[in-house]
Amino acid sequence: MPPVVAPSAQHVPHSRIRELAEIAMSMDGVFKLYFGESSLPTPEYIRRAAQKAMADGYTFYTENAGLLSLRRTLADYYRRLQKVELNPENEIVVTASGVQALNVGIRCTLDPGDEAIVLTPAWPNGGASVLMANAILREVPHPFRDGRYAIDFDALEQAIGPRTRLLIYTSPSNPLGWVATDEEQAGLLDFARRHNLWLLADEVYDRLYYRTPALGTPVPSILRLATRDDAVIVVQSFSKTFCMTGWRVGWLIARRDLARKAAELNEFIISHAPSFAQRAGETALVWGEAEIRNMLGRLKQNRDFCLAALRKASRVTVPPPEGAFYLFPRIEGVADSFDFCRRLLEETQVGLAPGVAFGAGGEGAVRICYAAQPEILQPAMERFVSFVNG
Ligand SMILES: Cc1ncc(COP(=O)(O)O)c(C=O)c1O
């Protein structure tokens, strides 16, 4: 028998967002709203910092946990914005992106055959990382109650089995824009403590928060409620807050034993994030606030513009999102969201992500990323609404 691709690798499904994107990338003139990124480039001050870092010699290997200077800057950032004390020596690991933080964090919590619960609809990469660890995925959808998404704690209790080791949630949520309340965060922490689970909070959108009197105030991190001895992991990224999607730099915060192992495993995966990109990340953390507030002003306008446009569409329901940069409208009568998105793309050149890509509770909806510039959003929304209205 010739060698085959390992069935356990085959078992990890292809991302259906990518599948749609691959069709879109073979076409010209597509309004690209399928990925979670802004159409604006990384701010100039960060690009200049990377050029300077290269000129200063940041072209060599760094520690597996990342440059200590970046970890110290991250500890300062958390002290300033979240009023949380972190030890940069052993509680912070720099990673080569948020998705790599997710992957290595999950790998450190699960043995083959263990189970992980994921609150869905969710960005598919968390669930795929569970499968890549040869573990079993249990999806628990967010119910929609009284005009907002919530957490079904009864369903969570029912999803627990003897091998459940991990609970993953994302707040602000991709794709829902849902933001966990303090009570919901406390409920998740209590649930994880009672069942001896690792609690992994994906907080990559924490700065993209609109339910606050002052734009720029982050969503309170789970780290405020948890102690440093809790089995808690936070996944983070430079991608969304600083428009650095192509740079591949993120970080992970975790209990010391897990953080140490994650740094060690980094050696075998990626060794560390690019040295000059890490250095530029320090500049972003220190000097980014004015730029972040500008971006949030624009995002909020975009969100409100898209919500107003969707009100003109029949058969569509969409709650106003409180965070991140997505709308997740449900379209009555759509049973196959991939087919819907493919037709929308082919007939109108508008590229959206199909709801089915986001797991249980996602089918019947589509995800619109509203981080694009108005010149792209306006025609795209017009075409989308007339397509839906038929
Ligand atoms: C919920 C969530 N987590 C993590 C990431 C990872 O971002 P990156 O790998 O670009 O740092 C993304 C990107 O879309 C995301 O939506």
The ligand as a Tripos MOL2 file, in Angstrom:
@<TRIPOS>MOLECULE
LIG
   16    16     1     0     0
SMALL
NO_CHARGES

@<TRIPOS>ATOM
      1 C1        -11.6890   34.7170   17.1530 C.3       1 LIG1
      2 C2        -10.3410   34.8100   16.5280 C.ar      1 LIG1
      3 N1         -9.2830   34.3670   17.2240 N.ar      1 LIG1
      4 C3         -8.0430   34.4210   16.7400 C.ar      1 LIG1
      5 C4         -7.8150   34.9420   15.4980 C.ar      1 LIG1
      6 C5         -6.4030   34.9070   15.0310 C.3       1 LIG1
      7 O1         -5.8660   35.9970   14.4470 O.3       1 LIG1
      8 P1         -4.3480   35.9440   13.9440 P.3       1 LIG1
      9 O2         -3.9920   34.5310   13.7410 O.co2     1 LIG1
     10 O3         -4.3240   36.7560   12.7080 O.co2     1 LIG1
     11 O4         -3.5400   36.5540   15.0420 O.co2     1 LIG1
     12 C6         -8.8780   35.3930   14.7080 C.ar      1 LIG1
     13 C7         -8.6750   35.8970   13.3230 C.2       1 LIG1
     14 O5         -9.5910   36.0160   12.5440 O.2       1 LIG1
     15 C8        -10.1650   35.3280   15.2470 C.ar      1 LIG1
     16 O6        -11.2290   35.7550   14.5630 O.3       1 LIG1
@<TRIPOS>BOND
     1     1     2 1
     2     2     3 ar
     3     2    15 ar
     4     3     4 ar
     5     4     5 ar
     6     5     6 1
     7     5    12 ar
     8     6     7 1
     9     7     8 1
    10     8     9 2
    11     8    10 1
    12     8    11 1
    13    12    13 1
    14    12    15 ar
    15    13    14 2
    16    15    16 1
@<TRIPOS>SUBSTRUCTURE
     1 LIG1         1 GROUP 0 **** ****
